[in-house]
Amino acid sequence: MPKLVDHEERRAHIVDALLRSAAAGGLHAVTMRSVAVEAGVSVRLVQYYFDTKEQLLLAAMQRLAARMGERVSGRVAARVATAGPGAPAPRDVVEAVLLEAVPTDEESRTFHLVYTEYAVLSVTDPALGGQAFLAAPNEMEAFLAAQLSAAQRAGQAAAGLDARQEAVVLLAVSAGLGLSVLLGQRTAHDATAVLGYHLGRIFPAR
């Protein structure tokens, strides 16, 4: 009996090959052929699942976003396990999201390296879907603003702050810190300390 093909697994295998290639040589240097070589499949098979390089790149961004969500959930779950039963505190959720902007291991380094390069390329290449690319950051901004507002209502965050503006600032700070770690300007430990400093302003009771 012929083996059934798991198309989602095969698509994921190809996307992961792209991410490895991009992490090693830069997203700009990735081609359908280089991805095929890295995945150990034919170019025709890559093209069967992705008609264009742009489709493949977008799929890679979606996979990275999904993995980031899983890592954030894992951080929050770890905090809950340490603190005891009950819903995680808003600060724990906010901190978990922001810490994912700091490259602390190979997976997070790959995420930020590829994500940053994709963002830059999308500015000059409309085919990469620059506007669609903004959906995830916009959702994250709204999510953080909601967490900050919840913390204010619970008396856990400074009441006089503008939750939306603070969410914008925190995401900008975390993104800049992540880039500084990639460039070797500062260590992940130093970047985490800066984030802690800013969170201390918003959550003074902790």
NUKOL-143315 format. One record per residue: residue in three letters; x, y negated, z negated of N, C-alpha, C in turn. Coordinates in steps of 0.001 Angstrom, whole numbers, plus 500000, padded with zeros to 6 digits. Layout:
TORDO   rest      n_u      n_v      n_w     ca_u     ca_v     ca_w      c_u      c_v      c_w
TORDO    ALA        X        Y        Z        X        Y        Z        X        Y        Z
...
This chain:
TORDO   rest      n_u      n_v      n_w     ca_u     ca_v     ca_w      c_u      c_v      c_w
TORDO    MET   500848   501194   500000   500000   500000   500000   500889   498747   500000
TORDO    PRO   500667   497833   500948   501524   496637   501006   501367   495772   499755
TORDO    LYS   502457   495139   499361   502450   494283   498178   501705   492992   498470
TORDO    LEU   500802   492618   497569   500060   491375   497726   500973   490187   497439
TORDO    VAL   500835   489159   498243   501663   487960   498086   500961   486977   497154
TORDO    ASP   501655   486530   496143   501144   485503   495243   501581   484157   495820
TORDO    HIS   500660   483503   496521   501021   482280   497229   501398   481143   496275
TORDO    GLU   500715   481043   495147   501059   479988   494194   502461   480200   493623
TORDO    GLU   502792   481457   493369   504127   481774   492860   505185   481445   493905
TORDO    ARG   504876   481730   495156   505842   481454   496221   506009   479946   496420
TORDO    ARG   504906   479201   496360   504987   477745   496464   505847   477184   495327
TORDO    ALA   505605   477687   494120   506373   477221   492958   507850   477547   493127
TORDO    HIS   508160   478705   493691   509548   479113   493923   510237   478132   494875
TORDO    ILE   509529   477721   495914   510091   476787   496884   510286   475410   496259
TORDO    VAL   509288   474965   495488   509385   473656   494830   510546   473641   493840
TORDO    ASP   510705   474717   493087   511818   474791   492137   513158   474739   492856
TORDO    ALA   513219   475323   494045   514451   475272   494839   514745   473829   495240
TORDO    LEU   513715   473086   495598   513912   471670   495932   514463   470909   494733
TORDO    LEU   513891   471175   493561   514332   470456   492365   515789   470765   492033
TORDO    ARG   516192   472009   492205   517595   472356   491955   518509   471640   492944
TORDO    SER   518104   471612   494216   518907   470957   495241   519014   469462   494971
TORDO    ALA   517884   468855   494578   517875   467423   494319   518718   467075   493101
TORDO    ALA   518661   467917   492077   519447   467669   490872   520943   467765   491168
TORDO    ALA   521303   468618   492116   522720   468824   492432   523265   467786   493407
TORDO    GLY   522475   467437   494438   523004   466565   495486   522221   465310   495762
TORDO    GLY   521140   465092   495033   520338   463900   495262   519149   464190   496162
TORDO    LEU   518035   463540   495868   516814   463783   496621   516950   463344   498077
TORDO    HIS   517728   462305   498316   517895   461788   499669   518548   462813   500596
TORDO    ALA   519331   463728   500022   520062   464698   500840   519276   465986   501070
TORDO    VAL   518126   466113   500442   517342   467341   500556   516663   467419   501921
TORDO    THR   516747   468589   502550   516051   468849   503811   515269   470148   503675
TORDO    MET   514382   470390   504611   513622   471640   504596   514585   472829   504682
TORDO    ARG   515653   472663   505448   516628   473745   505598   517399   473992   504295
TORDO    SER   517816   472906   503633   518573   473086   502389   517704   473722   501305
TORDO    VAL   516423   473387   501307   515500   474002   500349   515332   475486   500660
TORDO    ALA   515222   475810   501942   515081   477206   502343   516301   478028   501911
TORDO    VAL   517490   477460   502105   518712   478157   501703   518731   478373   500194
TORDO    GLU   518386   477327   499438   518382   477429   497977   517348   478445   497497
TORDO    ALA   516210   478513   498176   515141   479433   497783   515381   480848   498286
TORDO    GLY   516308   480998   499239   516570   482316   499804   515468   482791   500732
TORDO    VAL   514836   481824   501426   513766   482161   502365   514052   481457   503688
TORDO    SER   513213   481706   504673   513398   481074   505974   512791   479673   505983
TORDO    VAL   513293   478837   506884   512727   477500   507053   511261   477611   507463
TORDO    ARG   510963   478599   508288   509583   478783   508741   508653   479044   507566
TORDO    LEU   509119   479779   506572   508273   480054   505408   508039   478775   504592
TORDO    VAL   509085   477967   504457   508917   476685   503764   507877   475844   504484
TORDO    GLN   507954   475821   505822   507022   475030   506612   505619   475620   506609
TORDO    TYR   505504   476904   506327   504186   477525   506228   503421   476950   505042
TORDO    TYR   504130   476700   503951   503488   476180   502740   503478   474649   502694
TORDO    PHE   504432   474021   503357   504523   472559   503340   504803   472076   504757
TORDO    ASP   503823   471405   505348   503963   470972   506735   505105   469979   506920
TORDO    THR   505301   469135   505922   506322   468089   506040   507168   468031   504770
TORDO    LYS   508305   467385   504889   509158   467177   503717   508433   466332   502680
TORDO    GLU   507631   465369   503141   506895   464507   502227   505920   465305   501372
TORDO    GLN   505244   466279   501970   504337   467138   501211   505097   467937   500156
TORDO    LEU   506268   468401   500526   507094   469166   499604   507557   468295   498441
TORDO    LEU   507951   467061   498750   508399   466143   497702   507258   465806   496743
TORDO    LEU   506068   465583   497281   504927   465264   496429   504592   466444   495521
TORDO    ALA   504669   467641   496068   504416   468837   495257   505441   468943   494133
TORDO    ALA   506672   468555   494424   507722   468587   493400   507412   467593   492289
TORDO    MET   506931   466401   492654   506585   465399   491642   505430   465882   490768
TORDO    GLN   504462   466531   491393   503319   467050   490634   503760   468153   489665
TORDO    ARG   504699   468971   490121   505208   470036   489248   505999   469437   488079
TORDO    LEU   506778   468414   488352   507528   467757   487290   506582   467132   486265
TORDO    ALA   505522   466477   486760   504556   465846   485857   503877   466892   484976
TORDO    ALA   503545   468028   485566   502900   469099   484795   503844   469633   483718
TORDO    ARG   505106   469815   484084   506085   470302   483110   506312   469293   481992
TORDO    MET   506301   468012   482337   506461   466993   481310   505291   467051   480329
TORDO    GLY   504076   467229   480866   502907   467356   480004   503029   468539   479057
TORDO    GLU   503547   469640   479558   503737   470827   478722   504769   470563   477630
TORDO    ARG   505824   469849   477975   506869   469560   476984   506356   468609   475902
TORDO    VAL   505554   467617   476305   504966   466706   475326   504050   467474   474381
TORDO    SER   503225   468351   474946   502324   469172   474121   503123   470032   473150
TORDO    GLY   504251   470543   473623   505099   471357   472757   505674   470550   471611
TORDO    ARG   506088   469310   471897   506618   468438   470839   505541   468145   469790
TORDO    VAL   504326   467837   470260   503235   467533   469332   502900   468755   468488
TORDO    ALA   502840   469916   469124   502536   471146   468396   503581   471421   467326
TORDO    ALA   504841   471137   467648   505913   471353   466670   505746   470413   465480
TORDO    ARG   505324   469161   465736   505085   468213   464646   503941   468687   463762
TORDO    VAL   502875   469164   464397   501710   469646   463643   502093   470836   462777
TORDO    ALA   502892   471736   463336   503314   472924   462593   504125   472537   461360
TORDO    THR   504893   471458   461488   505714   471001   460367   504885   470268   459324
TORDO    ALA   503928   469440   459820   503138   468603   458910   501978   469346   458263
TORDO    GLY   501529   470428   458885   500391   471163   458336   499195   471077   459264
TORDO    PRO   498082   471701   458878   496896   471736   459736   496281   470349   459918
TORDO    GLY   495489   470219   460992   494836   468949   461262   495325   468334   462555
TORDO    ALA   494622   467306   463012   494990   466634   464250   496310   465886   464069
TORDO    PRO   497138   465833   465103   498411   465106   464982   498163   463613   464794
TORDO    ALA   499010   462969   464033   498901   461531   463829   499214   460814   465136
TORDO    PRO   498578   459652   465390   498843   458920   466641   500322   458646   466865
TORDO    ARG   501064   458312   465780   502489   458043   465976   503199   459280   466497
TORDO    ASP   502832   460463   465991   503477   461690   466457   503256   461886   467951
TORDO    VAL   502030   461587   468400   501714   461741   469818   502493   460727   470644
TORDO    VAL   502484   459471   470214   503198   458411   470942   504687   458724   471005
TORDO    GLU   505254   459137   469888   506679   459437   469843   507026   460617   470739
TORDO    ALA   506159   461616   470768   506403   462788   471612   506444   462392   473082
TORDO    VAL   505544   461503   473486   505515   461044   474873   506787   460263   475203
TORDO    LEU   507153   459345   474347   508306   458478   474617   509621   459250   474618
TORDO    LEU   509747   460233   473740   510989   460999   473672   511242   461806   474935
TORDO    GLU   510173   462114   475673   510367   462832   476931   511019   461959   477990
TORDO    ALA   511092   460646   477728   511776   459748   478664   513285   459770   478466
TORDO    VAL   513745   460457   477414   515177   460518   477112   515725   461869   477563
TORDO    PRO   516624   461906   478534   517193   463180   478997   518033   463840   477891
TORDO    THR   517512   464888   477309   518211   465562   476214   518689   466963   476595
TORDO    ASP   518229   467478   477725   518665   468797   478179   518620   468813   479704
TORDO    GLU   518983   469946   480294   519092   470011   481748   517747   469794   482433
TORDO    GLU   516683   470340   481855   515369   470186   482484   514917   468736   482475
TORDO    SER   515055   468064   481332   514620   466671   481270   515538   465777   482107
TORDO    ARG   516822   466122   482187   517725   465358   483049   517284   465470   484508
TORDO    THR   516947   466681   484946   516476   466886   486309   515214   466082   486564
TORDO    PHE   514294   466111   485586   513044   465376   485730   513313   463902   486000
TORDO    HIS   514115   463284   485161   514312   461846   485275   515162   461465   486485
TORDO    LEU   516118   462307   486826   516948   462041   487995   516100   462066   489265
TORDO    VAL   515323   463130   489436   514515   463286   490646   513362   462283   490663
TORDO    TYR   512719   462095   489525   511589   461174   489438   512022   459744   489776
TORDO    THR   513158   459326   489234   513650   457973   489493   514000   457786   490962
TORDO    GLU   514660   458780   491545   515040   458658   492951   513808   458658   493848
TORDO    TYR   512814   459467   493507   511571   459487   494289   510909   458114   494237
TORDO    ALA   510877   457504   493045   510254   456188   492891   510923   455165   493789
TORDO    VAL   512259   455192   493834   513008   454240   494667   512734   454497   496147
TORDO    LEU   512747   455756   496566   512496   456093   497963   511085   455702   498394
TORDO    SER   510105   455834   497488   508711   455544   497835   508483   454058   498108
TORDO    VAL   509392   453207   497604   509256   451766   497836   509407   451436   499319
TORDO    THR   510290   452142   500009   510564   451854   501412   510000   452898   502369
TORDO    ASP   509394   453956   501831   508845   455008   502690   507377   455245   502331
TORDO    PRO   506441   454612   503070   505011   454759   502770   504535   456209   502811
TORDO    ALA   505221   457050   503563   504801   458452   503686   504899   459194   502361
TORDO    LEU   505680   458658   501424   505835   459315   500127   504704   458980   499170
TORDO    GLY   503779   458156   499612   502599   457887   498791   502900   457091   497551
TORDO    GLY   503445   455893   497734   503817   455061   496601   502665   454778   495654
TORDO    GLN   501482   454477   496208   500334   454164   495360   499872   455395   494591
TORDO    ALA   499844   456536   495258   499455   457774   494581   500451   458118   493486
TORDO    PHE   501701   457745   493725   502761   458018   492757   502535   457263   491456
TORDO    LEU   501793   456144   491524   501549   455328   490336   500444   455893   489447
TORDO    ALA   499716   456896   489934   498593   457428   489163   499037   457946   487801
TORDO    ALA   500107   458734   487768   500570   459314   486502   501040   458242   485517
TORDO    PRO   501872   457264   485942   502263   456204   485009   501075   455400   484488
TORDO    ASN   500095   455126   485348   498918   454387   484914   498114   455167   483885
TORDO    GLU   498002   456474   484110   497296   457323   483150   498029   457364   481816
TORDO    MET   499349   457434   481873   500146   457469   480651   500006   456159   479882
TORDO    GLU   499979   455056   480602   499820   453753   479964   498475   453683   479234
TORDO    ALA   497424   454126   479902   496096   454109   479291   496039   455049   478090
TORDO    PHE   496701   456194   478201   496713   457169   477112   497404   456599   475878
TORDO    LEU   498577   455984   476068   499298   455408   474940   498519   454258   474308
TORDO    ALA   497878   453437   475143   497076   452333   474608   495947   452869   473732
TORDO    ALA   495342   453971   474162   494267   454578   473378   494797   455110   472052
TORDO    GLN   495978   455713   472070   496567   456230   470826   496900   455091   469863
TORDO    LEU   497409   453989   470390   497737   452846   469548   496475   452219   468962
TORDO    SER   495429   452141   469766   494161   451599   469272   493595   452483   468166
TORDO    ALA   493695   453803   468345   493225   454736   467331   494010   454571   466036
TORDO    ALA   495312   454356   466166   496149   454159   464983   495774   452868   464264
TORDO    GLN   495447   451834   465021   495023   450581   464398   493712   450756   463633
TORDO    ARG   492765   451459   464228   491479   451681   463557   491656   452493   462280
TORDO    ALA   492648   453379   462291   492896   454220   461117   493793   453537   460090
TORDO    GLY   494203   452309   460392   495072   451586   459471   496502   452070   459467
TORDO    GLN   496903   452781   460534   498252   453346   460605   499195   452503   461451
TORDO    ALA   498658   451473   462124   499481   450608   462978   499118   449159   462704
TORDO    ALA   500049   448281   463009   499837   446860   462761   498595   446373   463495
TORDO    ALA   497696   445731   462760   496399   445339   463316   496500   444224   464339
TORDO    GLY   497502   443353   464238   497583   442191   465111   498172   442445   466485
TORDO    LEU   498591   443647   466752   499227   443952   468036   498194   444186   469131
TORDO    ASP   498562   443882   470367   497737   444182   471532   498133   445579   472015
TORDO    ALA   497235   446539   471837   497562   447942   472134   497988   448144   473580
TORDO    ARG   497304   447512   474507   497643   447682   475923   499031   447120   476229
TORDO    GLN   499297   445921   475737   500604   445317   475987   501721   446114   475336
TORDO    GLU   501474   446624   474146   502492   447433   473463   502768   448725   474223
TORDO    ALA   501725   449312   474810   501909   450527   475607   502799   450242   476809
TORDO    VAL   502571   449093   477453   503394   448700   478604   504850   448528   478180
TORDO    VAL   505056   447839   477061   506413   447595   476573   507114   448900   476213
TORDO    LEU   506417   449784   475496   507028   451042   475075   507435   451906   476264
TORDO    LEU   506576   451965   477280   506917   452765   478455   508094   452148   479217
TORDO    ALA   508122   450818   479290   509237   450155   479972   510540   450383   479213
TORDO    VAL   510478   450284   477903   511669   450502   477082   512162   451942   477219
TORDO    SER   511241   452897   477133   511638   454306   477206   512217   454647   478572
TORDO    ALA   511624   454085   479646   512146   454339   480992   513552   453761   481140
TORDO    GLY   513741   452546   480633   515069   451931   480708   516101   452689   479901
TORDO    LEU   515704   453177   478740   516621   453957   477917   516990   455265   478597
TORDO    GLY   515982   455895   479219   516255   457144   479926   517274   456948   481031
TORDO    LEU   517141   455844   481781   518098   455555   482844   519486   455284   482278
TORDO    SER   519542   454584   481139   520852   454279   480540   521551   455557   480079
TORDO    VAL   520782   456550   479651   521374   457833   479264   521890   458553   480506
TORDO    LEU   521106   458537   481586   521548   459168   482833   522860   458553   483324
TORDO    LEU   522979   457234   483176   524172   456539   483657   525358   456659   482709
TORDO    GLY   525128   457205   481508   526204   457333   480540   526460   456073   479733
TORDO    GLN   525533   455117   479810   525702   453872   479060   525554   454105   477560
TORDO    ARG   524650   455009   477202   524462   455345   475789   524084   456816   475672
TORDO    THR   524171   457348   474475   523833   458751   474255   522333   458905   474020
TORDO    ALA   521872   460128   474129   520464   460413   473851   520129   460076   472400
TORDO    HIS   521090   460315   471507   520877   460008   470098   520671   458504   469902
TORDO    ASP   521482   457689   470557   521351   456238   470452   520020   455764   471038
TORDO    ALA   519631   456340   472164   518366   455962   472795   517188   456310   471890
TORDO    THR   517252   457460   471257   516188   457877   470342   516095   456916   469156
TORDO    ALA   517247   456438   468685   517254   455486   467569   516578   454171   467961
TORDO    VAL   516793   453729   469191   516157   452498   469662   514644   452673   469720
TORDO    LEU   514196   453819   470224   512759   454088   470254   512182   454093   468843
TORDO    GLY   512921   454695   467905   512467   454722   466516   512332   453324   465943
TORDO    TYR   513244   452445   466330   513204   451061   465868   511920   450369   466338
TORDO    HIS   511591   450540   467615   510395   449903   468153   509123   450510   467562
TORDO    LEU   509122   451806   467339   507953   452426   466723   507783   451953   465286
TORDO    GLY   508889   451652   464626   508821   451139   463262   508117   449794   463181
TORDO    ARG   508211   449000   464256   507492   447729   464308   505982   447949   464377
TORDO    ILE   505592   448972   465155   504175   449213   465402   503534   450001   464262
TORDO    PHE   504311   450922   463705   503800   451765   462614   504605   451465   461347
TORDO    PRO   504420   450293   460743   505252   449884   459614   505036   450689   458338
TORDO    ALA   503887   451368   458253   503573   452091   457014   504364   453360   456892
TORDO    ARG   504966   453830   457978   505647   455148   457940   507097   455026   457559
